[in-house]
Amino acid sequence: MSLSVLLFGILSILAVASALITVISKHPVRSAISLVFHFFMLAGLYLTLNAQFIAAIQVLVYAGAIMVLVIFVIMLLNLENENKLKSKYNILQWSAFLLGLGLVFLLGVTYLSTGTGLQFAPEIAANNSTAQALGKALFEGYIFPIEAIGILLTGAIVGAIVLAKKKLS
């Protein structure tokens, strides 16, 4: 067993544990902190798969920018009486639990029937997941969709500003 496989196993166990803490925790700040930890574990998993650019983007975009927004929303919500937010078990929670068990069962069956996926050569992944290869693929074959998405996002930002602008009169 190589060091990268061992590190992948440890990081995956920590990622699953932090995801469970995120979902199970009743305190919103604790959930947000465990979600940040989960994002860092995912970045570590990307590093073990030789995808350095995706790992850096994971940390910068999700663990940085998105989680700052989540923390601000948690702070803006006035959760004075958290007892009103708690609910007793009802049929929706039990059905979600049963569906989750079914998903775990299906994932287990899929894992056991297809193998671990370690048969792919890491050299192929390393050559195709660098920033240079990603940039070359984006600007050679996908320049029109990237420009179209840029124009669409610019229009959405302008529309949001127009809608949010208060009338001065």
Buried (B, 14 or more C-beta within 10 A) or exposed (E): EEEEEEBBEEBBEBBEBBBEBBEEBEEBEEBBBBBBBBBBBBBBBBBBBBBBBBBBBBBEEBBEEBBEEBBEEBEEEEEEEEEEEEEEEEEEEEEEEEEEEEEEEEEEEEEEEEEEEEEEEEEEEBEEBBEEEBEEEEEEEEEEEEEEEEEEEEEEEEEEEEEEEEEEE
